[in-house]
Amino acid sequence: MRVAFLGTSPFAVPALRALAKRHEIVLVVSQPDRPVGRHAVVAPTPVKYAATELGAPVFQPERINREDSVAALRAAQPDVLVVAAYGQLLRSAVFDLAPNGAINIHASLLPLYRGAAPVNWAIVRGETTTGITTFRIDAGMDTGPIFLLRPLAVGPDETAGELEQRLAELGARVILETLDELAAGTLAPRPQPEGETAAPRLGRDDGRIDWSRPARDVRNLVRGMNPWPGAWTMLHGSRIKIHQAASTEIGSGSLEPGRVGPRESGRLLVACGDRLLEIREIQREGRPTTSGPEFLNSLVRGDVFE
């Protein structure tokens, strides 16, 4: 098939590379290059970088739904649009443009976790299974009819970044399967069932730790917010990021939530609503990441994370 590929983030790259081996990539559409990092250096998006390596033409409009952008897409004469973590909502002028419509690669088992951050919220909410859905884009937010669903187990210690990479590889395989079956005439989309769960775009405040929650919930937050925006708390007026935490079977007893627990073990233990949570990797704002035991040495008895 002649494929126009719309994607921006690293999640989309394996699918683009896989499609380029089996189909003709007539156009790659990505978000405009933006400043990144502490020094705000303008850099190509991961998808643009991959497309350049593949020798595919790249188009980076500020607004994909504008008339001139739609005209550029139409001029490429795609048979199908494939969309993966592109970052803009498509209107009908775009998703109805190709004969086979626009097919999205979504990192959840729809209708669960519709929205911009399905991997993060699945981990935060303690899911043990997620997956990939391919579906035909319509006017709603991830509401279109489904082609294929493929589940994937969530590792007990897996972070959002680690899980997203595995889902990206699965998504590459599922989109190939989807296009193969469409071409063979053996696949038709079916309406999504009831039971929507939202996965809204993340903000920095989503990573704020509530130490009164059960330790399991705090640990899931740490995993789900890694690598961005990061789970964080406050200590003596400074922001502290928690990068890795582990469960314990030690009850919090009379310790208030957020208070540093017994120091005798040499581990950084913090009281949650039910148990102590072990902090294994931690970072003061503007400082390098350090281990829990190293950080513990800088604390005084009675310190409380807020």
NORHU-V735804 format. One record per residue. N is the residue number from 0. RES is the residue in three letters. D_CENTER is the distance of its C-alpha to the mean C-alpha in Angstrom with 1 decimal. Layout:
n=(N,N)
res=(RES,RES)
d_center=(D_CENTER,D_CENTER)
This chain:
n=(0,1,2,3,4,5,6,7,8,9,10,11,12,13,14,15,16,17,18,19,20,21,22,23,24,25,26,27,28,29,30,31,32,33,34,35,36,37,38,39,40,41,42,43,44,45,46,47,48,49,50,51,52,53,54,55,56,57,58,59,60,61,62,63,64,65,66,67,68,69,70,71,72,73,74,75,76,77,78,79,80,81,82,83,84,85,86,87,88,89,90,91,92,93,94,95,96,97,98,99,100,101,102,103,104,105,106,107,108,109,110,111,112,113,114,115,116,117,118,119,120,121,122,123,124,125,126,127,128,129,130,131,132,133,134,135,136,137,138,139,140,141,142,143,144,145,146,147,148,149,150,151,152,153,154,155,156,157,158,159,160,161,162,163,164,165,166,167,168,169,170,171,172,173,174,175,176,177,178,179,180,181,182,183,184,185,186,187,188,189,190,191,192,193,194,195,196,197,198,199,200,201,202,203,204,205,206,207,208,209,210,211,212,213,214,215,216,217,218,219,220,221,222,223,224,225,226,227,228,229,230,231,232,233,234,235,236,237,238,239,240,241,242,243,244,245,246,247,248,249,250,251,252,253,254,255,256,257,258,259,260,261,262,263,264,265,266,267,268,269,270,271,272,273,274,275,276,277,278,279,280,281,282,283,284,285,286,287,288,289,290,291,292,293,294,295,296,297,298,299,300,301,302,303,304,305)
res=(MET,ARG,VAL,ALA,PHE,LEU,GLY,THR,SER,PRO,PHE,ALA,VAL,PRO,ALA,LEU,ARG,ALA,LEU,ALA,LYS,ARG,HIS,GLU,ILE,VAL,LEU,VAL,VAL,SER,GLN,PRO,ASP,ARG,PRO,VAL,GLY,ARG,HIS,ALA,VAL,VAL,ALA,PRO,THR,PRO,VAL,LYS,TYR,ALA,ALA,THR,GLU,LEU,GLY,ALA,PRO,VAL,PHE,GLN,PRO,GLU,ARG,ILE,ASN,ARG,GLU,ASP,SER,VAL,ALA,ALA,LEU,ARG,ALA,ALA,GLN,PRO,ASP,VAL,LEU,VAL,VAL,ALA,ALA,TYR,GLY,GLN,LEU,LEU,ARG,SER,ALA,VAL,PHE,ASP,LEU,ALA,PRO,ASN,GLY,ALA,ILE,ASN,ILE,HIS,ALA,SER,LEU,LEU,PRO,LEU,TYR,ARG,GLY,ALA,ALA,PRO,VAL,ASN,TRP,ALA,ILE,VAL,ARG,GLY,GLU,THR,THR,THR,GLY,ILE,THR,THR,PHE,ARG,ILE,ASP,ALA,GLY,MET,ASP,THR,GLY,PRO,ILE,PHE,LEU,LEU,ARG,PRO,LEU,ALA,VAL,GLY,PRO,ASP,GLU,THR,ALA,GLY,GLU,LEU,GLU,GLN,ARG,LEU,ALA,GLU,LEU,GLY,ALA,ARG,VAL,ILE,LEU,GLU,THR,LEU,ASP,GLU,LEU,ALA,ALA,GLY,THR,LEU,ALA,PRO,ARG,PRO,GLN,PRO,GLU,GLY,GLU,THR,ALA,ALA,PRO,ARG,LEU,GLY,ARG,ASP,ASP,GLY,ARG,ILE,ASP,TRP,SER,ARG,PRO,ALA,ARG,ASP,VAL,ARG,ASN,LEU,VAL,ARG,GLY,MET,ASN,PRO,TRP,PRO,GLY,ALA,TRP,THR,MET,LEU,HIS,GLY,SER,ARG,ILE,LYS,ILE,HIS,GLN,ALA,ALA,SER,THR,GLU,ILE,GLY,SER,GLY,SER,LEU,GLU,PRO,GLY,ARG,VAL,GLY,PRO,ARG,GLU,SER,GLY,ARG,LEU,LEU,VAL,ALA,CYS,GLY,ASP,ARG,LEU,LEU,GLU,ILE,ARG,GLU,ILE,GLN,ARG,GLU,GLY,ARG,PRO,THR,THR,SER,GLY,PRO,GLU,PHE,LEU,ASN,SER,LEU,VAL,ARG,GLY,ASP,VAL,PHE,GLU)
d_center=(28.2,27.8,24.1,22.6,19.0,16.6,13.5,12.4,9.4,9.7,7.8,11.0,13.6,14.6,15.3,17.3,19.2,20.0,21.2,23.3,25.2,26.2,26.3,27.5,24.8,26.9,24.4,21.0,19.7,17.2,16.8,19.7,19.6,18.9,20.2,17.9,18.8,21.7,24.2,22.4,23.1,22.2,20.2,19.2,15.7,14.5,15.4,18.7,19.5,19.1,21.1,23.8,24.1,24.6,27.1,25.4,26.2,23.6,23.6,21.7,22.9,22.2,22.3,21.8,24.0,27.0,30.0,30.2,26.6,27.3,30.6,28.9,26.7,29.7,31.8,29.6,30.7,27.6,28.1,24.5,21.3,18.1,14.9,11.4,8.8,12.1,11.9,15.2,16.7,19.4,22.9,25.4,27.1,24.1,22.9,26.5,27.5,27.4,29.6,26.8,24.5,20.8,18.5,14.7,12.4,10.0,7.7,10.0,13.8,14.9,16.3,14.2,11.0,11.9,10.1,7.5,4.9,6.0,4.6,5.5,8.5,9.6,10.2,11.7,14.0,15.1,14.3,15.8,14.9,12.1,12.2,12.2,14.2,16.1,17.9,20.2,19.1,21.4,22.0,19.7,16.0,14.8,18.4,19.9,21.8,20.2,21.2,19.7,17.7,17.0,16.1,14.6,15.6,13.4,15.3,17.1,16.2,12.8,10.2,6.4,7.0,9.7,8.4,5.8,9.1,11.1,9.5,9.8,13.4,14.0,12.9,15.5,18.1,17.6,18.0,21.1,22.4,21.9,23.8,26.4,27.2,27.3,29.7,31.8,31.9,30.8,27.6,27.5,24.7,25.2,24.4,21.5,23.0,23.1,20.8,17.9,15.3,13.5,9.9,10.8,9.4,9.4,12.7,14.4,16.5,13.8,14.1,17.9,19.4,22.0,24.2,26.2,23.5,24.0,23.0,20.7,18.6,18.6,17.6,14.6,13.6,14.1,11.9,9.0,9.4,9.8,9.6,9.1,11.0,12.7,14.9,18.3,21.9,25.2,28.3,31.5,29.8,27.2,23.4,22.4,18.9,18.5,16.4,17.7,19.8,21.9,23.7,27.4,30.2,32.0,32.6,32.3,35.9,37.2,34.7,33.0,29.2,27.9,31.1,31.2,32.9,35.7,35.8,38.2,35.5,34.2,30.7,28.7,28.7,27.6,28.8,26.4,27.8,29.0,28.7,28.3,24.9,25.2,23.3,23.0,21.3,21.8,22.2,24.5,23.5,24.8,25.6,24.3,22.4,25.1,25.7,26.4,30.1,30.5,29.1,31.4,34.4,33.7,33.8,36.9,37.8,36.6,33.6,31.1,27.4,26.8)
